[in-house]
């Protein structure tokens, strides 16, 4: 779907992450359940992907004299920063921790609880770099991830400074 039906400049990811079907090697299962995720930046692209998944599932099932049902469970909305708030965070970061420590990020298809706040008020999600020199990089959502407590003072400085800068406007 992503490679054949979408604009390559409109980011999207479709991942099949789980397949459940039967429990015996010599019996065709009565039911198969396929789970996955859809991540998009654009609601229109998301609707197109859901429609395409539904179409492909229905036609594949029909070709094998079966039926298919697609059920989409809405997850987290995309985390899209308010442009003015993102600029405020970047400017504040340059003043508080130095410009060399402020790195603009590419658009990400990751989702975050913070996105629910952004539906009600302008805001900006930023990441606090917590890598430690000499230690291997371990990504979030990894069982070996260990938060670097030494980053807490920097996080407090940033959050406090952003709040003061915002309220001083």
N, C-alpha and C positions, 0 to 999 in steps of 0.2 A: 504494500500500500504506500509506504513512505517513498520508496524509490520509483514507483511507477505512476502514482496518482497525485503527488504533491509537488509544489514548487520547492526546489532544493534550497531556496533561501528562506523558507518558512520552517523553522525547526520543529521536528516531531520525532517521537520514539514510540514504537509499538513493540512490546516485549511479551512473549509467551514465557511464563515463569513456572507453571505447574501443569502437569497432565495427570489426571487420576482415571484409571480404567481397569476394572476387574482385579482379580487377585489370583488367577490361575493361568498357567502358560498355555493350556490346551482348550480354553473356553473363550469364545468371543464374548466380550462383555456386553451387557444390555445397555449400559450407559457409559458415556465418557464425559468428563468435566475438564475443560481447559480454562486456566486462569492466566491473567496477565495484567499489564499496565499500559495505559495510553498517556503520554505526556506531550503536551503541545503548549505553545505560547499563545496561540490564537484560538478563541472559542469556535470560529468558523471551521478551522482545520480539525478541531476535535470533533465537531458534528460530522464532518466529511468522513473521518476515520471510523467513527461509530457506525455510520451508514454502510461504509465499505465492509467492515467486519461482519455486519448483519447480512449483507448481500452474499459475501463469500461463504459464510457459514451455511446459509440457506441453500445455496446452489451446490455446495459440496455434499451436504446431507442428501439433497434431492437426487444427486447423481448416484448415490448408494442406497436409494430407497429408504432413507431415514428422515428424521426431522431434527431441526436445530432451534435452539432458543438462545438469544443473546441477552444477557442482563448486565447492564452497566451500573456499577455502584459508584456514585460520585465521591471522589476523594477530596484532597486539598486543592484549592485553586492555585494557579501559578502565583508565585511571589514576584510582583512587579512593583518596583520602587517608584514613588512619586519623584519626578525629575528634580523639582526644587529642593525637596528634602534630601535627596541623594547628593546634590551639590553642597548643601549645608553640612552634611556629614563629612564629605570629602574635604571641604575647606577647614572645618573644625579639626579633622584628623591631621591635616598639614600643620596647623598651629600647635596642636597638643603633642603629637608623637613624631612629627617631622614628615615632610613630603616623601622621603624615601621609604616610609612605612605605609604609605597610602597607595594602593594598587587598584585601579578600576578593574572590575570583573566583566567578563563576557556575559551575555544573556545566558541564563542557565535554565534547564528544564526541571530542575529540582523544585520540590514543593516544601513548604514550611508552615507551621501553625501560624506564624506571624502574618501570613497572607489574609487570614480572617480579619485581623485588625485593619489591614490596608483597605478592606471593603468599606470601612466606616470613617477612616481618617487618613490624611496624607502621612506617609512615613517612609522610612528607608531601612532596609535590612542590611546590616554589614557584618562581615566576618572578622573575628579577632584572631589573628595569626597566633597559633600556640605551638608551633613546631619547636623542638628543642635540638640544639646543635649536638651532633654526635649520637642522636637516637634515630632509629629508623622511622620513616613516615608511616603512620597507620591512619587510614581514612575513617571518617565517621561511620557509624553503623557497622563497625567491625568489632568482634568480641574482644580484641586486644587493644582497642582504643582507650587511652588514659588521658584525661584532661590535665593540662599543665597548669597547676594552681598558681604558678608564678605569673601567669597572664592576668590574674584577677585584678590587680591594681591598675593595669593599663585599661582593662574593660571598664572599671569604675570611672577612671579619668575621662574616657571617651563618652560614656553615657551621660555623665554629669556635665561635661563641656557642651555636648550637643543640646541638652535640655536648656542650659543657660543661654546658649546662642539662639535657640528657637524662641525662648521667652523674651529675649532682648530685641527682637525684630520689631 
